[in-house]
Amino acid sequence: MSKLTMQLIFLMVTLLAGGNLYSADDEFESQVDDLLYKNEEAEPRRRNRNKSYKFEEINQLKYLSPFKDVAIIQKKLLPKTSRWEAFPGIGVILNDAFFTNQIFSFRFGYHFSEKYSTEFIYAGLSQSEKDVTTDLDSKLSVTTSSIVTPQSFTGLDLKFTPFYGKMSYVDSSIVPYETYFSAGLGMMKTNQDTSPMSLHAGIGQHFALNKSLAIRWDTSFYWYKSANQSTSSESLYTNIHFTIGASFFFPGVDN
């Protein structure tokens, strides 16, 4: 019997028996499935490889096609584009060893996009003695005073927000946050009856509570020159402000 006749007989027997013919690629893929999955699960996976599913149980995830049925959707809880932001806050100056300088700050800005915005800043400051300063006066009769005391700052900033993320809060909720950098110029009014130009740079974060409200902290550096009345010479001064408060965004958004 010729080889061709034997192949024809094998083909007819296979068709009559209701069998399936596999190409070399199909057979190889079948063997891979049998290795990756249990034998009783491999055949349903092959039959249903190209179908779409509405998954109801976790074990149905084995029917996913890699890089086809999986999608990552990112949506910010706190959209900012074309919205105004009002930020009232309170804080202190961090780098004064002898006096506590309370800060009452208000910032008002407009967001051109999610990354870029501009912001007006006003900060009023008041000063009180720390315990170490009081003790020097009462126990050692040493009087301490600030050569230059900042009283208020008024300026304009540009803000850049390049980082976004999410964090868990006590394993009970997810809090979206973002980190921004700011820089600008303004006028620092001091107790020397002068208002020198001040360079400002800062870093801070928003922690979104909903689409219109966020907790915000800000650490800002202010550099300015001011004259010493006793020496009539100018010196460079640096103040580090830490402020915390709530940011309100408007108008509202629907989604």
Summary of the structure (lengths in Angstrom):
residues: 255
radius of gyration: 34.5
end to end distance: 76.4
largest distance: 124.0
contacts: 651
relative contact order: 0.13
helix: 20%
strand: 48%
